Amino acid sequence: MAARRKKSVPGPGAASPTPTPTRQLEIETKLELDPDAHLPSLTGRKRLAAVGISETVDPIAHHLDAVYYDTEPLDLLRSRITLRRRTGGPDAGWHLKFPAVEGARTEIGLPLGDGDEVPAGIAALVLGAARGRPLGPIARVINERTVRHLLDAAGNVLIEVADDHVTGVSLTDDRTRRWREVEAEIVKGTREQLAATVDVLLAGGARPAASPSKLARAMDYRPPEPRRGKTAGDAVLAYVARQRDRLITADRAVREGSDTMEASTTCRRIASVLTLFAPLFEGTTPPGLRDSLDGVVAVFDTGRDIRSARQRLVEQLAEEPAPYRERARTRLEQACERRSAAATVRARTHLDGTDYLTMLRALDDLLATPPLAKRAQRSAARELASLLASGWRRL
């Protein structure tokens, strides 16, 4: 279920605080309609009544104007992240949306502020996804939106249906595209109620959206097709691409306060694969990238090593006399706490550093233009098994 934004209100006499980002889960389905088609009626539908939707309120019109930000190579869009500054409507502001997990997208919001520079807090969250490159305007999307709310018997808004007539302008080539889109989103409803609403819209002539986001359609952007070949090179690169995407997700989690374990594990997996299957590549790119990945792992693992050492040492104190044990444990935990805090600072500083961001770009370059050797064109089933066997013998 989606949680609506809540504004923070300072107490009496309080100074105006730095705006606190809002966070919500967005569960929606995007559809398309022909520009001149009638939106299917949502009133008196048995399909909706069967799931507890009782009525539809009068439509509300909004004029929305959004500028989308990204790097020149569209790093955010390639990672299925969108960042926009939107005026108009009830939720005007900065909106940062992350890829869906189990059908729900996380959206972070901030007030508009005075200028059009990306707020520092948002820029910091996507520094890794942007590979350290500057963010700038890449598209403008103007949207004439008509909103209909679907209610239960008590008057609670369950589902919001937005009928959008969209004009998208790519600021990179000045091309203009127009289309119509319908979004059905959970407010206080359930996935079952969302599915019923979508069924009614599809039965009335709507169809699944051709593009995952308004930005992608405005930019005429299509993500590269995943490698599906049966060669050894295809199999290894497809795996590395999946791990690269996981690393970008883990990178953001660390920037939001999570520990570094997932990021470290992902870097180790990529480095291990590049080591084991190095004969599939020509030149020195994989070895150089492996060294960079190993450097990231060394920084990220420090905190985990401190936690592991603390646990082992505390267990060893169990057999010591009680007075000594308690004093020693207090000093041990204080020392570990100081070291752990320093390790966390070092890891997050490393995330913003040139070495780490260069490593992310090198990983992208490897996937975009892989220096594959002839051996990589052989059958994955045969070649990878041979290299795995060689690695096992070395181990």
Salt bridges, closest charged atoms under 4 A:
GLU26 OE2 - LYS97 NZ 3.05
GLU28 OE2 - LYS30 NZ 3.56
GLU32 OE1 - ARG207 NE 3.73
GLU32 OE2 - ARG217 NH1 2.70
ASP34 OD1 - ARG207 NH2 3.06
ASP65 OD2 - ARG140 NH2 2.42
ASP75 OD1 - ARG78 NH2 2.31
ASP75 OD2 - ARG133 NH1 2.79
ASP91 OD2 - ARG5 NH1 3.21
ASP91 OD1 - ARG86 NH2 2.83
GLU107 OE2 - ARG5 NH2 1.62
GLU107 OE1 - LYS97 NZ 3.71
GLU144 OE2 - HIS63 ND1 2.55
GLU160 OE1 - ARG4 NH2 3.33
GLU160 OE1 - HIS149 NE2 2.98
ASP163 OD2 - ARG180 NH2 2.80
ASP164 OD1 - ARG145 NE 2.79
ASP164 OD2 - LYS214 NZ 3.18
GLU181 OE2 - LYS30 NZ 3.31
GLU181 OE2 - LYS214 NZ 2.70
GLU183 OE2 - LYS30 NZ 2.61
GLU183 OE1 - ARG145 NH2 3.39
GLU183 OE2 - LYS214 NZ 2.54
GLU185 OE2 - ARG4 NH1 3.50
ASP199 OD2 - ARG47 NH2 2.76
ASP220 OD1 - ARG222 NH1 2.78
ASP234 OD1 - ARG227 NH1 2.81
ASP245 OD1 - ARG244 NE 2.86
ASP251 OD1 - ARG255 NE 2.66
GLU256 OE2 - ARG23 NH2 2.22
GLU256 OE1 - ARG252 NE 3.83
GLU262 OE2 - ARG246 NH2 2.66
ASP301 OD2 - ARG268 NH2 2.30
ASP301 OD2 - ARG304 NH2 3.26
ASP305 OD1 - ARG304 NE 3.93
GLU326 OE2 - ARG325 NE 3.70
GLU333 OE2 - ARG310 NH2 2.77
GLU333 OE2 - ARG329 NE 3.05
ASP352 OD1 - ARG255 NH1 2.63
ASP364 OD2 - ARG78 NH2 3.96
ASP364 OD2 - ARG131 NE 2.68
ASP364 OD1 - ARG244 NH1 2.68
GLU383 OE2 - ARG375 NE 2.00
GLU383 OE1 - ARG378 NH1 3.58
